[in-house]
């Protein structure tokens, strides 16, 4: 199990797409390639932009399919962050149908 604390990398307002891309490329994908489950811990993150979440997970969903979410969990998300994640996942799901 790989746990990634988003606050440590992006702060209370997760908006930097480059940071999200780096997390995806350097941490999420290698962990998934090793067969590990990944927990994205949003504790302390007050808000995130749709572009941040999109950069964080959409490429993974595009390449691995929606089933990739079976190996990715989202922890300590407030309602605002949770809604943004849901929007991105729904958008990606529609694109795969």
N, C-alpha and C positions, 0 to 999 in steps of 0.2 A: 504494500500500500504506500503510495506516494502522496504526501500531503503538501499542498502549496498554499502558503499564506499570501493572499492577494494584497492585503494592506502593506506588508513589508516591501512589496515591489511597486505598488501603484498609489499608495496613500488612501486617504478617506474618500477621495473622489477619483475613481478609476476612469481615466479618459484617454490616456496616451496609447494609441494603437501600436506604436513601436514596442512598448513595454509588453503589451498583450501578445504581440507576435513573438517576441523573445521568450516569453513564458511557454507559449505553444511549441516553438521549435526546440528550445533547450531543455524543457522539463516535461511537458505533457506527452509529446510524441515519443521521446525515448522511453518513458515509463510504460506507455501503452505497447510499444514494440517489445518490451521485456515481459509483457503479459501482466503487468501490475495494474491494479485499480488506482485511479487518481481521485483525490479529494481536493476540490478548489474551495478553500476556506476564506469566506468573505467577512470574517469577524472584523469589526472596526471600519468596514467600508460603508459609508453612508449612501453613496450613489455611484452608478457606473453608466457610461454612455453606451448606447446601442452599438456604436462602432467599436468600442473596447471589447464588448462581449463577442461581437461578430469576429473580430480579429483573434480572439482567444479560442473560439471553438468551431467556427463555420468551416474552415478548411479541413478540419478533422472529420466533421460530419459529411462533407462533400466527398472526401476520399474513402472513408471507412463505412459510410452509411449511418443511418440514425441509430443502429444497434451499438455504435460506439458509446452512446450514452449509458449503456449497461455497465460500462467500466469507469464512468466519470460521475462523481457526485458533487453536489453544491451544498456547502455547509455554511451555517450562520448568515444566511442571506436575509436582509430585511425585505419588506414588501416591495420596495422600489426596485431593488436589485433583482429580486425573484421575478418581477414582472418583465424586466428587460431580458432576462435569460429566456423566459417563456416566449417572448416575441421573436427572439432570434431563432430559437428551436422550431417554433411554428413556421417561420419564414423558410428555414432550411428544409423542413419536412415537406412543405408544399412544393418546393423546387425539385424534390426527389420523387414526387408521386408521378 
